[in-house]
Amino acid sequence: MEIEDAIYYIEDIKTDEIYKMIREWQSGLYTLQPWKVIPAAMIIKEWQYNYKTGLNHENVIFKMQEIVINAYVRLEINNILSGHTTYDPYYYLSDYELIPDGINQDNFDNWIDSFYDFIQNRISDYGIDKIGNGILSLLTTDDLKEKMYYIDQILSVSHQRFDLAMCFVEDGTRTLNAIFEMTPAL
């Protein structure tokens, strides 16, 4: 995929996710924001397999790619809606026509407050640009080894913060530490 196509692809995912996230929040079906992470067993087994054979399982790499992209997009949206970016949350939701009737700029803060509880503090402006660049690189290669490399780079950024690592991998830094310890120094 070309870089421009990758950017549009991410924007399409953001559009789908913002509608999905607001539905999840407003539905009352969830008290906490649903979140997918790479299962610890999956990533450890794939890293071990790659270390032993130099090969990758295509389906596993693409599943991990899907999960890191989704986590990145959700983090970006959470950052916007919690006021941690230059975007105004009110206007951002207005652009998608997601502000309910009766909510205006004057009472928006009261309405959006429950979203903060819903997202469980899953916000982080730390490393989000580096992760975004890694996502674009991940999307612009077809080579499985390169995809694994970019996934590793994305996870390396998240590894530096426990809360951020928990947004990408089951058991967060514990799992990433296990992978780091099994990887020989180059």
Order of alpha helices (4+ residues) and beta strands (2+ residues): alpha-alpha-alpha-alpha-alpha-alpha-alpha-alpha-alpha
